[in-house]
Amino acid sequence: MSATIMAESPCQACGACCSYSANWPRFTTESDTALDLIPEKFVNEGLSGMRCEGDRCAALSGKVGEMTSCQIYAVRPEVCRTCMPGDPECAMARRRHGLPALAVVPANAGTHTA
């Protein structure tokens, strides 16, 4: 894992939250207009969330714990936008992948960047 990537964006050196559960990347508060921006190939059959391959979101590229990115970052669902580095959801996902917890990032420090 690159120290530069980790320092700039812990999410791009992780991806654990995007590989936690096939039931986690659910659509909740998105408008129809926002959902229409997500490419159809990444939406599940029930149109209720992101399509997953096992527990991994289909829009995640790269290797969890090393280097990852979101193929639809600019139009990702709200649940993806609210998971922040070091928050309880982040810690739970990282623990599942055997990764150490991150220090909690203050709310005004930026946004999720996977």
N, C-alpha and C positions, 0 to 999 in steps of 0.2 A: 504494500500500500504506500502510495506517495505521501510523504509528510506535507508537501505543498497542497495536495488535494484535501487532506484531512484538515489542515489549518484553514483553508479557504471555505470548505464545505464538508462537514462531517457526513452529510447525507450522500454525497457522491462517492464516499469511501465506504458506504454501508449498504443501503437498500433493504435492510431487514424489515422495515415497516411495510414494504411493498411485497414481501415474501412471507407474510405472517399467516394469512388465512384467506381462503377463497371467499369467505363471507364478509371480510373486512372492507374491501373497497366498494362500499354500497353508496348509491346515490341517495341523497337525503333532501337537501335544501336547494339544489340546483334548479334553475329555470329550464324550461324546454329549450330555450334559445341556447343556453350554455351547454346542455346535453347534446344538442345538434352539432356542436363543434368537435365533439369527441368522435374520431373515426369509428365507423361501425364495426370494423374488425376487432376493436378493443372492448366492445360492449357485450355483456353476457346475453344469452338467449332470452332471458326473462326481462331484459331491458332495465334491470334493477341495480346494476353495478358493473364494475369492470370484469371482463373475461379473465379468467385465471387458468394457468396451466399448473395443476396441483394447487399449492398455496401461493403461487407466485403470480403477480399481476402480469398480464400479457404485454403491457406497455413498458415494463422494466427491462432494460438491457444491461449487460455486464454481469459480473460475478459478485454476489452478496459478500460483504466484508472486505472487498478489495477495491472495486471501482464500478460504479453503477450510474445510470441516468434514466430519466423518464422520457419516453418517446413522445409524450403528449404534455410535457410539463406546463406549457402556456395555457392549456385548457383542461388540466387535471381536475378531478372532482373535489368538492369541498372537504371531504374526509381526508384527502391527501394534503390539502392546504393547511388544515388545522393541526396535523401531527408535527410537532416541533422537536428539534434536536434536544435530547435530554429530558423530555416530558415523560409522564408515566407510560404512555403508549409506546414511545421510542424505547424506553428501558425494557419493557416487556418483550418487544420484538427482538431487540438485541440479545436479551437473555436466551430466547428460544434458539438463536443461531450461535450461541456460545461467544458472543461479543461482549466486551466490558461496557458498562453503562457510561454514558457521556455526562459531563457536567451540565446542569440545567442552563439553557441559554435564555437570557431575559427576553420578554415578549417584544421589546422594541429593538432587538438586535438584528432583525432580518426575517427572512422567510425560509421555509423548507425548500431545499434545492436539489432533491434527487431527480 
